[in-house]
Amino acid sequence: NFCLSYRYTTHYDEITQKAKINAFIYGLNSMNFPRTNRWIGLETGYLLHRQGDFFDKNTVKVALVFTGGIIDFSPGVFISSKSVIPSLSIAFTGW
C-alpha cells in the first residue's frame, strides 16, 4: 500500500509572538499483517514550506510507522545538511 499526505507542524516564535508553519509532503509505503488491523510502514517526507528557522532548507524526514488498532506510533528523524533531529509521533486513530 502507498499513500501521499500533506501535513504541517507549528511552533510559536516568542520574539514575533506569531505561530510559524512548516509544511511537509509525505509518502508512506506500508505492509499489512494478515487477519489483523495492524501494519508497519516506512514514511519519507520533504519540507515544502518553511517559516522561521526551526527547520533548515531541504529538510527530509524518515520514520517507521507502527499501528496497533487505535494508536499509531512513529519514531523518526528530520535530516538536513546542518542537523539531525529525532522525532516521535503518536496518533490516536479511534476505536
C-alpha positions in Angstrom: 0.0 0.0 0.0 1.2 3.5 -0.8 -0.3 6.9 0.1 0.7 10.6 -0.1 -0.2 13.2 2.6 0.4 16.8 3.2 0.9 17.8 6.9 2.3 20.7 8.8 4.0 21.5 12.1 3.7 24.7 14.0 5.9 26.4 16.6 5.4 29.6 18.4 8.1 32.3 17.9 8.4 34.2 21.2 10.1 37.2 19.6 7.5 37.9 16.9 4.7 36.3 19.0 3.4 34.5 16.0 3.0 30.9 15.0 5.4 29.6 12.4 4.1 26.9 10.0 6.3 24.3 8.2 4.6 22.1 5.7 5.8 18.6 4.5 4.7 16.2 1.8 4.9 12.6 2.9 4.9 9.3 1.2 4.1 6.1 3.1 4.7 2.6 1.9 3.0 0.1 4.3 2.6 -3.6 4.8 -0.5 -5.2 6.4 -0.3 -8.1 8.8 -2.8 -10.9 7.6 -6.1 -11.1 9.5 -5.3 -8.2 11.8 -5.8 -4.4 11.8 -2.1 -3.9 12.3 0.5 -2.7 9.8 4.0 -1.3 9.6 5.3 1.3 7.1 8.2 3.4 6.0 7.4 7.1 5.7 9.5 9.7 4.0 8.8 13.4 3.8 10.2 16.6 2.3 9.8 20.2 3.6 7.7 22.2 1.1 7.0 25.4 3.0 9.3 26.9 5.7 8.7 29.7 8.2 11.3 30.7 10.8 14.5 28.8 11.4 13.3 25.7 13.3 13.9 23.6 10.1 16.7 24.1 7.6 16.1 24.3 3.9 15.9 20.9 2.2 14.9 19.1 5.3 13.7 15.5 4.9 12.0 13.2 7.4 12.4 9.4 7.6 10.3 7.4 10.0 8.9 3.9 10.8 5.1 3.8 11.4 3.5 1.1 13.5 -0.2 0.8 14.1 -1.9 -1.5 16.6 -5.5 -0.6 16.1 -6.3 2.6 18.0 -2.8 4.1 18.3 -0.2 4.9 15.6 3.4 5.1 16.8 6.1 6.7 14.6 9.8 7.2 15.6 11.8 9.0 13.1 14.4 11.7 12.3 14.4 15.0 10.5 17.6 15.3 8.5 19.2 18.4 6.9 22.7 19.4 5.9 23.1 21.1 9.3 21.4 18.8 11.8 19.6 15.6 12.6 16.6 16.0 14.9 14.9 12.9 16.4 11.1 12.8 16.4 8.3 10.8 17.9 4.7 10.9 16.7 1.8 9.3 18.5 -1.7 9.4 16.9 -5.0 8.1 18.4 -7.0 6.8 15.4 -10.2 5.7 17.1 -11.7 2.5 18.4 
